[in-house]
Amino acid sequence: MAPLGIVAKRTALANRQRGDSRWLRVCAAAVALGVCLLARAESASEYQIKAAYLYNFAKATEWPTEVLPRPDSTLVICVFGGDDDFVRLLRSTLGSKMINGYPVGVKHLRSPDELRSCHVVFFRASEPNTGAAVAGVAGASVLLVGEDANFLAQGGMINLVLRSGRVTFEVNPDAMERNGVRYGTTRAPSAPESNSVVESAGARPVKNHASPAYPEIAKSMNLKGTVQLQAVVRADGTVKEVHVVGGHPMLAAAAEQAVMKWRYQPTTKDTVETVKIAFGE
């Protein structure tokens, strides 16, 4: 009989191998959906969603003229803290893009002394010195984005929030005003794209509907697919809430925002309507 210590090591190894096997099977199945894990702690789809948000935040932000003085000035998006996986994905998806006519650069920072060289800084949740770093860049025209529950209270401007498995965001307009950054004003999100197909599968007629914008980051990745939603519609025809039934998270957010603006024919009671929106097909 093998010694007890060797048996324990063999058991631990077998359990780890079984766990790895299960994870690989899940990952292989997810490849077809474009959601295979980059690392066990954070999924590729989550990285992509955060990259898309950073792109859209930069696109909807206006900096003072002296911050981007020339047409060929580089708009620098920085990541403060965290590992290299997200930075690599950010470089691969945004490194060759233009934002409002400016070429994009991506930097991975470890020292708060470098923050003032950036136009957008994304503070990873794992960074322990976020509060001091935000305080150190006070007064600079830098858009500060985070993903920690205390980020806005520390002086941050936009905070990514995970709610019910979905990434959304909150804004601190006072912090933006103090730092001379204008967001969501003259550079609001773009007009609806024509390469999305809308299908209302519910029984209630739609009076008017907004076609969703095809997210730029999804187009650059050639990400296509159909999002299925359920809209809770009030008796007066306005949409009360929208629930995503299926579809890639990067496409689902755009579809959900569009359907919230729809107007249905009035009726005597609230109804639940099914909507399908195909992107890039």
N, C-alpha and C positions, 0 to 999 in steps of 0.2 A: 504493500500500500504506500502511495506517495505521501511524503510529509505534509502536514496540514497547511504550512505556509505555501508550498508549491500548488496544492489544490486550490487555495484561495486565489493565487495569481492566475492560474488557468481559468478559473471561473470568471474573474474580472475581465480577462482578455476575451473570453468567449462572449460575455455580455456586451463588451465594447464593440466587438466585431458584428454581433447581431444588430446593435444600434446603428453602426455604420452602414450595414446592409440595408436596414429599413430606410435610413436617410437617403441612400443612393437610389433606392427604388422610387421614393417620393420625388427626388430630384429629377430622375429620368422621366417620370410621368409628367412633371411640371414643365419640362423643356418645351413640349408642344404648345404650352400656354405662355411661354416666355417668362416664367416666374421661378426658374431654378435658383437655388441659393448661391450667393457669392460666399457667404459664410453662414454658420448656423445661427449666429446672433442676429443677423439682419439680412433680409432677402434682397435679391436683385431688383424686384419690383419696387421695394421700399426705397432703395437707392435711386431708382429712376424717377419715382414720384418726387423725391426731394430735389433731384436735379431739375425736374420740370418746374417745380415751384421757384427755385432760385432763378431760373431763366425768366420766368414770367414776372417775378418781383423786379428784376433788373430792367426788364422791358417796360414796366409800368412806372418806373422811377425817373425823376428829373433832378439832375444835379446842377449846382451853380456853374456858370460858363467857365470860370477859372479852374474848375475841377477837371473838366474835359475840354481843354482850350482849342484843340485842333481836330479836324475831321478824321485824322488817322490816329488819334489818341486811343490807347488800349484801355478798354473797360475791364478792370481787374476784379475777378471774383476769388475771394480767399476763403480757405477752410482753416479754422483755428482748432487745433487738437484733433483727436480721433486717429483712426488708422488710415492706411494708404488706399484701401480698396475703393472707398467712396471717391477719393480724389482722382484716382485713375479713371473711374467711370465718368466723372465730371469732365475731365480733360478729353476723353474720347467722344463725348456727346456734344460738348459746348466749345471745345478748343478751336474748331474751324468755323464757328458761326459768327454772325454779326448781330449786335443788339443796337437798334436805333441808329444804324450806320457805323457803329464802332466795332473794331475787332475785339474779340474776347480773349483774355488771358486768365489762367487758373493757377493759383499758388496754394501750397500747403504750408501753413505757418505754425511755428512752435513758440515763438517769442512775441509778447504783446507789443514790443518796440516796433514791429513791422506793420501793425494794423493801419497806420495812417497812409500807407502806400496803396491801400485797397479802395475800391468803390463799394463793394459788397463783401461783408464778412459773415460767414456761417459758423457759429459756435457750436461744436459738437457737444452732446449732453455729457460725455465723459470728461470734458475739460474742467478741472477743479477751480481754475482761476478766472472764470468768466466774469464775475462781478468786478474784480480789479481791472481786468482788461477793458471792459465796457467803460468804466470810469476814466481810464487813461486815454480813451479816444473821444471823450466828451468835447463837443464843439466842432469836431471835424465832420465834413460832409460825407459820411460813410454810412451806408445802409446796413444796420445790424440785425441779423436774423439768427434765431436760436431754436432750440428744441427742448427746453427745460421749463418746468412749471414756474420757476421763479424768474425767468428771463426778463419779462416785461417789467417786473418790479425792480430789477437791477438796472433799468435804463435801456433795455433792448427795445427794438422798434417793431419787429414782426416775430411771432413765435409759432412754430409748427406744433400742432397738437394731435395726438392720436386718440380718437374717440370711436369706440365700437368698431375697432379694426380699420378705421379710415383716417387718413391724414387730412387735417384742415388747418386753418391758421387764425391767429388773433393779431390785432394791430394796436400799437401805442402811438397815436397821432401826435401827442404832446412831445414825445421824444424825437420824432421826426422834425417837428417844427423847431425845436431847440437846436437841432444840428443842421438846419438849412436843407433838409431833404424833402422833396415833394413826391408823394406816392399816389398813384391812381387818379391823377388829374388830367394833364394834357396828354399823357401817354397811357390812356386806358387800354384794356385788352382789345384785340382786333375784332373786325366785323366777322359775321358768320361765314364759314367756308362752304363752298358748293359741293365738296366731295364727301358729304355725309348723307345717308339715305334714311329718312324718317318714316316709321310705320306705326300708326296707332292701331293697336289690335283690340281696343276696348269698344264697347257698344255705343259710347257717348260721342257725338260729333265734336270735332275740334273747330272752334271759330277762327283762331289764328295761333300759329306756333312759330317759335324762334328756332332756326336751325343751329345746332351747336357748332362752335369753332373747333376745327381739327387741331389739337395741340401741336405747336411747332416741334416740340421735342419728340412727339410720337411720329410725326411725319419724317423727321430726320432719321429715326430708327426704322422707318418703313413698317411701323406697327399698325396692323389692320385688325378689324374684328367688330363684332356686334355686341352692344350693351343692351341688356333687357332691364326695364324698370317697371315699378308699380307706382302710379301717381294717385294720391288721395285728393280727390277734387271736391270742393265745396259745392253746395247747391247753386250758388251764383256763378259757377264756372271757373273760379280762381283755384289755383293749385295750392293745397294746404301743405303737403309734404311729399317727398319723393324717396322711394326706397330702391336701392340697386339690388337686383336679383342675380345678375351675372354679367361678366365682362371684365376686361382688364382695368385695374384701378386708374391708370393714367387716362383712359378714355371715359371711364365712368363719371369722373368729376365733371368733365365738360358736358356730358349728356345730362347729368342731374341739374346743373345750373341752367341749361337751356329749357328743360321741361318745367322748371319752377316758374318760368315766364309765360307759359302757355295759358290760353283761355279756352274753356270748353263751353258748349251750349248750356244755358241754365236749365235746371230741372228742380224737382221737388225735394231732393235729398242728396246727401253726400254719396259719392261713388268711388270705387277703386278701378282705375283704368290701367291697362297694360300698354307699354310703349317699347318699341325696339328701334334702336338707332345703329346703323352700320357705318363705320368709318373706313374710308379708303377702299370701298368695294363698289 
